[in-house]
Amino acid sequence: MSMIYLDHNATTPVAPEVLEAMLPYFAERFHNPSAPYPPAEQSADAVRAARSSVARLVGADPRQITFTSGGSESITTALHSALRTTGRRRILISAVEHSAARRSAVSLGEVTTIGVDAEGAVDRATLFEELDGEVAAVSLMLANNETGVLTDIRGIGAACREVGAIFHLDAVQGPGKLPLDLAATGAHLASLSAHKLHGPKGCGALWIAEDAPFVPLVHGGPQESERRAGTENVPGVVGFGRAAELARAYVEDEAALARTAALRDRLESGLLERLGEGRVHGGGSPRLGNTTNVHFPGRDARTLLLLLAERGVLASAGSACNAQRSAPSPVLLAMGSDPEEAASSLRFSLGRHTTSEEIDTTLEAISEVLATLDALG
């Protein structure tokens, strides 16, 4: 049975072009890019080329890109640096941040959580009220991984600079889904991850603005311009670079972006038609064009996912990082859902290769699952 994969916000399959680019660096081009002989220089050239590709994807200078092991390390590094460079401990985050940001913030400093409304929009008035000379960092998601809701970050970077705070943007869900110019966001630091855009797992990046003070988290050798020690993951970095090239071509194609959004809307309307009384979490806010999070009244999300998987459709009930826990989604609870509603909601996140036939098949599978549950009472 072929599978229909609708969980691209959790991870994406490595693109064939990416795998092809990576393979030589596991074997014949295995050399340490810091070594002083010609084959090693080829590895160093490959890292430099990948850095330029990632930079182009996010409107950056290659010198602003520091490779890491992934989004979580990039987020932790950003917050650690903010506290070290400002000498402060207070961190402002929203109530719908990824667990990587929430847990890092709690472990490093004193956290103030800014609420969101029923559509997932951050309470900007409260955020600006809380932003004062005691704040080390403001850390916000560019796009929510569970609902796709885009954060209104206008003016936050300027406000942070006025009080000497650092603005960190968790941009993990953005590249490859929408055009992005990190310099225009006003952020000091931004986190990226390769596996969200058809690159390999275990490789990410931290973008560092020209005016951002910075202290490394990982110390040791001089790699990454002394911003992140350790021998570079050359195959992963090369894969990230190639994935960035493919992602850039996709987000620059307005017709391709519109096609994905139209498929998402078609899936969304089909689900609501079948549910009757269902609703879309964050549907009233600007969202990523590939994401929908739908409430299935009276249905258990885990049961729905199991029955859908039996029919070849893979979706999720929220963040993959929290999938092993039975507690309802903190994101949906923060948006005002009660625990029962949060525990009966599914996220569908499309990819750039999702087809209209797959959407039709998914809707048929949903109809079958709902009929099965109705028959069981």
C-alpha positions in Angstrom: 0.0 0.0 0.0 1.4 3.4 -1.0 1.4 6.1 1.7 0.1 9.6 1.5 2.4 11.7 3.6 0.8 14.8 5.0 3.1 15.6 7.9 5.7 17.7 6.2 5.9 20.1 9.2 7.3 17.2 11.3 10.0 16.3 8.7 10.3 16.0 4.9 11.8 13.2 2.8 15.3 13.9 1.6 15.0 15.0 -2.1 16.8 12.7 -4.6 18.9 15.6 -5.7 20.0 16.2 -2.1 20.9 12.6 -1.5 22.9 12.5 -4.7 24.9 15.6 -3.6 25.6 14.2 -0.2 26.7 10.6 -1.1 30.3 11.4 -2.2 31.0 13.1 1.1 30.4 9.9 3.1 33.2 8.0 1.2 35.6 9.3 -1.4 35.3 12.9 -0.2 35.3 12.1 3.5 38.2 14.5 4.4 38.1 16.9 7.3 37.6 20.4 5.8 40.1 21.8 8.3 43.0 19.5 7.2 45.9 21.1 5.2 45.9 19.1 2.0 44.1 19.4 -1.4 41.3 16.7 -0.8 40.4 18.5 2.4 40.2 21.8 0.6 37.6 20.2 -1.7 35.5 19.5 1.4 36.0 23.0 2.6 34.9 24.3 -0.8 31.8 22.2 -0.5 31.0 23.7 2.9 31.5 27.2 1.5 29.3 26.6 -1.4 26.5 25.2 0.8 26.8 28.2 3.1 26.2 30.5 0.2 23.2 28.5 -0.9 21.6 28.6 2.5 22.4 32.3 2.7 20.7 33.0 -0.6 17.5 31.2 0.5 17.1 33.6 3.5 18.4 36.8 1.9 21.7 36.7 3.9 25.4 37.1 3.5 27.2 33.7 3.8 29.3 35.1 6.6 26.1 35.3 8.7 25.4 31.6 8.5 26.8 29.3 11.2 26.0 25.6 10.7 24.7 23.6 13.7 23.3 20.2 14.4 19.7 21.4 13.9 17.0 23.8 15.0 17.1 22.9 18.7 20.8 23.6 19.0 20.4 26.9 17.0 17.6 28.0 19.4 19.5 27.1 22.5 22.7 28.8 21.2 20.7 32.0 20.4 19.2 32.2 23.9 22.4 31.3 25.6 24.2 34.0 23.6 21.5 36.6 24.4 21.9 36.1 28.2 25.7 36.1 28.0 26.0 39.2 25.9 23.3 41.3 27.8 24.1 40.1 31.3 20.4 39.7 31.9 18.2 36.7 32.6 14.6 37.6 31.5 13.3 36.0 28.3 10.0 36.8 26.7 8.4 34.0 24.6 4.9 33.4 23.4 2.5 30.7 24.7 2.7 28.8 21.4 6.5 28.4 21.0 8.1 25.1 20.1 9.3 23.0 23.0 12.9 23.7 22.0 12.4 27.3 22.7 10.2 26.9 25.8 12.6 24.4 27.5 15.7 26.2 26.6 14.3 29.5 27.9 13.2 27.9 31.2 16.6 26.2 31.6 18.6 29.3 30.9 16.7 32.3 32.4 13.5 33.7 33.9 10.6 33.3 31.5 7.7 35.6 30.9 5.1 34.0 28.6 3.0 36.2 26.3 -0.5 35.0 25.5 -2.2 34.5 22.2 -5.8 35.0 21.1 -8.1 32.3 19.8 -6.6 32.6 16.3 -3.1 32.1 17.6 -2.0 35.7 17.2 0.5 36.9 19.8 -0.7 39.7 22.2 1.6 42.4 20.8 0.4 45.0 23.3 1.4 42.9 26.3 4.7 42.0 24.6 5.7 45.6 24.1 4.6 46.4 27.7 6.8 43.7 29.1 9.8 44.6 26.9 12.0 46.7 29.1 15.7 47.1 30.1 15.6 43.9 32.1 14.8 41.7 29.1 17.7 39.7 27.6 15.8 38.2 24.7 12.5 38.0 22.9 12.1 34.6 21.2 9.2 34.1 18.8 8.3 31.6 16.0 8.0 33.0 12.5 5.4 30.3 11.7 3.7 28.0 14.1 4.5 24.3 13.4 1.1 23.1 14.6 -1.3 25.7 13.1 0.8 27.4 10.5 -0.1 30.8 12.0 2.4 33.5 11.1 3.6 35.8 13.9 3.3 39.5 13.4 6.9 40.6 14.2 6.7 44.1 12.9 8.6 46.5 15.1 9.8 43.9 17.6 13.4 44.0 16.5 13.5 47.8 16.7 11.9 47.8 20.1 14.4 45.2 21.3 17.3 47.4 20.1 15.9 50.4 22.0 16.2 48.5 25.3 19.3 46.5 24.5 17.5 43.2 24.2 18.1 40.5 21.6 15.4 39.4 19.2 15.6 35.7 18.3 13.4 34.3 15.5 12.6 30.6 15.3 12.4 30.5 11.6 12.5 26.7 11.3 9.1 26.4 9.6 9.6 29.3 7.2 12.2 28.5 4.5 10.9 26.4 1.8 7.3 27.4 2.5 7.4 31.1 1.9 9.9 33.7 0.6 12.1 35.0 3.5 14.5 37.9 4.0 15.9 37.5 7.5 17.5 41.0 7.5 14.0 42.5 6.9 12.6 40.8 9.9 14.6 42.9 12.3 15.9 39.9 14.2 19.3 39.6 15.7 19.4 35.8 15.4 17.3 33.2 13.5 17.2 29.4 13.7 17.0 27.2 10.6 16.8 23.4 10.1 17.6 21.3 7.0 15.1 18.5 7.4 12.1 20.8 7.2 12.9 21.6 3.5 13.9 18.1 2.1 17.4 18.2 3.5 18.9 15.8 6.0 18.2 15.5 9.7 21.0 16.5 12.0 22.0 19.7 10.3 20.8 23.3 10.9 22.0 26.8 11.0 22.0 30.0 13.0 21.7 33.2 11.2 23.5 36.1 13.0 22.8 39.7 12.0 25.7 42.0 11.5 24.9 44.1 14.6 24.2 41.1 16.8 26.6 40.4 19.7 27.4 36.7 20.0 28.9 34.2 22.4 29.2 30.6 21.2 27.6 27.7 23.0 30.0 25.0 21.8 33.7 25.8 22.3 36.8 24.1 21.0 38.4 24.5 17.5 38.1 27.4 15.2 35.4 26.0 12.9 32.5 28.1 11.7 34.5 31.3 12.3 34.8 30.3 16.0 31.1 30.5 16.4 30.5 26.8 16.7 33.3 24.4 17.4 33.5 20.8 16.1 34.3 19.2 12.8 31.6 20.2 10.3 29.0 17.6 9.3 30.1 17.9 5.6 27.5 15.5 4.1 24.8 17.2 6.1 26.0 20.7 5.2 26.2 19.8 1.5 22.7 18.3 1.7 21.4 21.5 3.4 22.9 23.6 0.7 21.4 21.6 -2.2 18.0 21.5 -0.4 18.2 25.3 0.0 18.7 25.6 -3.7 15.6 23.5 -4.4 13.6 25.4 -1.8 14.6 28.7 -3.2 13.4 27.7 -6.7 10.0 26.6 -5.2 9.3 29.7 -3.1 10.2 32.0 -6.0 7.6 30.2 -8.1 4.3 32.0 -7.2 2.3 29.5 -9.1 3.8 26.6 -7.1 3.1 28.3 -3.8 -0.5 29.1 -4.9 -1.0 25.5 -6.0 0.0 24.1 -2.6 -2.3 26.7 -0.8 -5.2 25.7 -3.1 -4.7 22.0 -2.3 -4.6 22.9 1.5 -7.8 24.9 1.1 -9.4 22.0 -0.8 -8.5 19.6 1.9 -9.7 22.0 4.6 -13.1 22.6 3.0 -13.6 18.9 2.3 -12.9 18.1 6.0 -15.2 20.7 7.3 -18.0 19.6 4.9 -17.6 16.0 6.2 -17.5 17.1 9.8 -20.3 19.6 9.7 -19.4 21.3 13.0 -15.6 21.1 12.8 -13.4 24.2 12.8 -9.9 25.2 11.7 -7.5 26.3 14.5 -6.0 29.6 13.5 -8.0 29.8 10.3 -8.7 33.5 10.9 -5.0 34.4 10.9 -2.4 34.6 8.1 -0.9 31.1 7.8 1.5 29.0 5.9 -0.1 27.8 2.7 0.7 24.2 3.5 -0.8 23.8 7.0 -4.2 23.1 8.4 -5.2 22.1 12.0 -8.8 20.9 12.2 -11.0 20.0 15.2 -12.9 16.7 14.8 -15.6 17.1 17.4 -16.1 14.0 19.6 -13.3 12.1 17.9 -10.1 11.0 19.6 -7.0 12.2 17.6 -4.9 9.1 18.3 -7.7 6.8 17.1 -8.2 9.0 14.0 -4.5 8.8 13.2 -4.4 5.1 13.6 -7.4 4.5 11.3 -6.0 6.9 8.7 -2.6 5.2 8.8 -4.3 1.9 8.1 -5.7 3.5 5.0 -2.3 4.9 4.0 -2.7 8.5 5.2 -0.1 9.9 7.5 -0.9 13.0 9.5 -0.3 14.2 13.1 -1.9 15.5 16.2 0.6 18.4 16.6 4.3 18.7 17.1 6.3 15.5 16.5 8.5 16.5 19.4 5.5 16.0 21.7 3.9 13.0 19.9 5.0 10.5 22.6 3.0 12.3 25.3 -0.7 11.8 26.0 -1.3 15.4 27.1 -3.2 17.7 24.7 -1.3 20.2 22.6 0.0 23.2 24.6 -0.4 25.3 21.5 -4.2 24.6 21.1 -4.7 25.0 24.9 -3.0 28.4 24.7 -5.4 29.4 21.9 -8.3 28.7 24.2 -9.3 25.1 23.3 -10.4 23.0 26.2 -8.5 19.7 26.7 -11.1 17.6 24.9 -11.1 19.8 21.8 -7.3 19.9 21.8 -7.2 16.1 22.0 -9.6 15.8 19.0 -7.7 17.9 16.5 -5.4 16.8 13.6 -2.7 18.7 11.7 -2.2 18.1 8.0 0.9 19.7 6.5 1.3 19.4 2.7 4.6 19.2 0.8 5.5 20.7 -2.5 4.9 17.4 -4.3 1.5 16.7 -2.8 -1.0 16.0 -5.6 -4.7 16.7 -6.0 -5.2 12.9 -6.3 -3.7 12.5 -2.8 -6.0 15.1 -1.4 -9.0 13.3 -3.0 -7.8 10.0 -1.5 -7.3 11.5 1.9 -10.9 12.9 1.9 -12.2 9.5 0.9 -10.2 7.9 3.8 -11.6 10.5 6.2 -15.1 9.7 5.1 -14.4 6.0 5.7 -12.9 6.6 9.1 -15.8 8.8 10.2 -18.3 6.2 9.0 -16.5 3.5 10.9 -16.5 5.5 14.1 -20.2 6.3 13.7 -21.0 2.6 13.2 -19.1 1.8 16.4 -21.1 4.4 18.3 
